[in-house]
Amino acid sequence: MSAVFWYFVIIAPPSFVVSTFIYSKGYSYLSDDPRACVNCHVMQDHFYAYEKSSHHNVANCNSCHTPDGFFQKYTSKAINGWNHGVGFTTGNYPWPLKMTKYNQDITNKACLKCHSGIVSHINIKLQANCIQCHSEVGHMK
């Protein structure tokens, strides 16, 4: 097989992935810094809203948008990073942005974990959707 074939099969794909990761500052998503989210301009308004929110001084994006546990957190970040990268690169995403069921479940569990003392007396079923009534808590409008 020719050298050109091997270049496109072995060298080009990893090179593309690595250069895209560096260009998009993908390494910043490994941190808990909320400014990492504004690497994508579509998230700028969400970041400004977060800065005005009641949770600004007590939580960061990962506090509410990733599950507990190292493996679960970075698996979720990888899934969402891929989906966001594809969506934002192709322009194929809903506006206004909408959370998937997967991400709603993660956020609801975070709400209930931090606020268990407040809501423990309420008969909350597993299907509770905190965001339905409290959608502006983390991102004031």
C-alpha positions in Angstrom: 0.0 0.0 0.0 1.2 3.5 -0.8 2.5 6.0 1.7 -0.4 8.3 0.9 -2.9 5.7 1.9 -1.2 5.2 5.3 -1.0 8.9 5.8 -4.8 9.3 5.5 -5.6 6.2 7.5 -3.1 6.4 10.4 -1.6 9.9 10.6 -4.3 12.3 9.5 -7.2 11.3 11.7 -5.3 11.5 15.0 -3.6 14.7 13.9 -6.9 16.3 13.1 -8.3 15.3 16.5 -5.3 16.6 18.4 -5.2 19.9 16.5 -8.9 20.4 16.9 -8.6 19.7 20.6 -5.8 22.3 20.9 -7.5 24.9 18.8 -10.8 24.6 20.7 -9.0 24.7 24.0 -10.4 21.3 24.9 -8.0 20.9 27.7 -9.8 23.8 29.6 -12.9 21.5 29.9 -10.9 19.3 32.2 -11.0 22.0 34.8 -13.9 23.3 37.0 -13.4 26.9 35.7 -16.7 28.3 34.4 -14.9 30.4 31.9 -14.1 27.2 30.0 -17.7 27.1 28.9 -17.4 30.4 27.0 -14.9 28.9 24.6 -18.0 28.4 22.6 -19.5 31.8 21.9 -23.0 30.4 22.1 -22.5 29.9 25.8 -21.5 33.6 26.5 -25.0 34.6 27.6 -25.3 31.6 29.9 -22.0 32.5 31.5 -23.1 36.1 32.1 -26.4 34.8 33.5 -24.5 32.5 35.8 -22.3 35.4 37.1 -25.6 37.1 38.2 -27.1 34.0 39.7 -27.6 33.1 43.4 -25.3 30.1 42.8 -22.3 32.1 41.5 -20.4 32.0 44.8 -21.3 28.5 45.8 -21.2 26.4 42.6 -19.5 26.2 39.3 -20.9 24.7 36.0 -19.7 21.2 36.9 -21.5 21.4 40.3 -24.8 21.3 38.5 -24.0 19.9 35.0 -21.9 16.8 35.8 -22.6 13.8 37.9 -20.7 12.8 41.1 -17.7 10.6 40.7 -14.5 11.0 38.6 -15.4 8.4 35.9 -19.0 9.6 35.7 -18.0 13.2 35.5 -15.5 12.8 32.7 -17.7 10.4 30.8 -20.5 12.9 30.9 -18.1 15.7 29.9 -16.8 13.6 26.9 -20.4 12.8 25.7 -21.5 16.4 26.0 -18.2 17.8 24.6 -18.6 15.6 21.5 -22.3 16.5 21.1 -21.7 20.2 21.7 -18.7 20.2 19.3 -20.7 18.6 16.5 -23.7 20.8 17.1 -21.9 24.1 17.4 -19.5 23.3 14.5 -22.4 22.3 12.2 -24.8 24.9 13.5 -27.3 22.1 14.1 -28.6 22.8 17.6 -31.8 24.2 19.0 -32.1 27.8 19.9 -32.7 28.7 22.6 -30.6 25.8 23.9 -32.5 23.0 25.5 -31.2 20.4 28.0 -31.5 16.8 27.0 -33.2 14.3 29.4 -29.8 12.9 30.2 -28.6 16.4 31.4 -31.8 17.2 33.1 -31.4 14.1 35.2 -27.9 15.1 36.2 -28.9 18.6 37.1 -32.0 17.4 39.1 -29.8 15.0 41.1 -27.4 17.9 41.8 -30.3 20.1 43.0 -31.5 17.4 45.3 -28.1 16.6 46.7 -27.3 20.2 47.6 -30.8 21.1 48.8 -31.8 17.8 50.5 -32.3 19.6 53.8 -34.8 22.0 52.3 -36.7 19.4 50.2 -36.5 16.3 52.4 -40.0 16.9 53.8 -41.5 17.2 50.4 -42.8 14.0 48.8 -40.6 14.2 45.7 -40.8 11.3 43.3 -37.8 10.1 41.3 -39.3 11.9 38.3 -39.0 15.3 40.0 -38.0 18.1 37.6 -36.5 20.9 39.7 -35.6 22.9 36.5 -39.3 23.0 35.5 -40.1 25.6 38.2 -36.5 26.8 39.0 -35.1 27.2 35.5 -33.5 30.6 36.2 -31.7 29.7 39.5 -28.3 29.0 37.9 -28.7 31.3 34.9 -30.6 34.5 35.8 -32.2 36.2 32.8 
